[in-house]
Amino acid sequence: MSESMLNMYISFGGIIFLFLAIGLILLSRYKLKGVFAGIVAFLAYIFLVVGGLIIFYIVFSGPTG
């Protein structure tokens, strides 16, 4: 597998993490209550940070030869 294809699949993982974060944040704010909502929100923000770091890495790693 070429480096370009690997970067594409890694970026898909980052995008999935970002969409998962959106869904979990909405779930924790509007459907859940109490401690469980806090745990889900904390997990969502972890997904948000990790997804953002993955996208940041892919964008700033530059073009592949």
C-alpha positions as CSV (number, residue, x, y, z in Angstrom):
1,M,0.0,0.0,0.0
2,S,1.4,3.4,-1.0
3,E,1.9,6.2,1.5
4,S,-0.8,8.3,-0.2
5,M,-3.4,5.5,0.3
6,L,-2.3,5.1,3.9
7,N,-2.7,8.8,4.6
8,M,-6.2,8.7,3.0
9,Y,-7.3,5.9,5.3
10,I,-5.8,7.6,8.4
11,S,-7.7,10.8,7.4
12,F,-10.9,8.8,7.1
13,G,-10.3,7.6,10.7
14,G,-10.0,11.2,11.8
15,I,-13.2,12.2,10.1
16,I,-15.0,9.3,11.7
17,F,-13.7,10.4,15.1
18,L,-15.0,13.9,14.5
19,F,-18.5,12.7,13.4
20,L,-18.6,10.3,16.4
21,A,-17.7,13.3,18.7
22,I,-20.6,15.3,17.2
23,G,-23.1,12.4,17.8
24,L,-21.9,11.7,21.4
25,I,-22.0,15.4,22.3
26,L,-25.6,15.7,21.1
27,L,-26.5,12.5,22.8
28,S,-25.0,13.6,26.1
29,R,-26.6,17.0,26.0
30,Y,-30.1,16.1,25.0
31,K,-30.8,12.5,25.9
32,L,-28.7,11.6,28.9
33,K,-28.7,12.9,32.5
34,G,-26.3,12.9,35.4
35,V,-23.0,11.2,35.6
36,F,-23.5,9.0,32.5
37,A,-24.0,12.2,30.4
38,G,-20.7,13.6,31.8
39,I,-18.8,10.4,31.0
40,V,-20.2,10.3,27.4
41,A,-19.4,14.0,27.0
42,F,-15.8,13.4,28.2
43,L,-15.4,10.6,25.8
44,A,-16.8,12.8,23.0
45,Y,-14.3,15.5,23.7
46,I,-11.5,12.9,23.7
47,F,-12.7,11.8,20.2
48,L,-12.8,15.5,19.1
49,V,-9.2,16.2,20.2
50,V,-7.8,12.9,18.7
51,G,-9.7,13.4,15.4
52,G,-8.5,17.0,15.2
53,L,-4.9,15.9,15.8
54,I,-5.1,13.3,13.1
55,I,-6.5,15.7,10.6
56,F,-3.9,18.3,11.6
57,Y,-1.1,15.7,11.1
58,I,-2.4,14.7,7.7
59,V,-2.8,18.2,6.4
60,F,0.5,19.5,7.6
61,S,2.5,16.4,6.7
62,G,2.5,17.8,3.1
63,P,2.0,16.2,-0.2
64,T,3.2,12.6,-0.8
65,G,5.5,11.9,-3.7
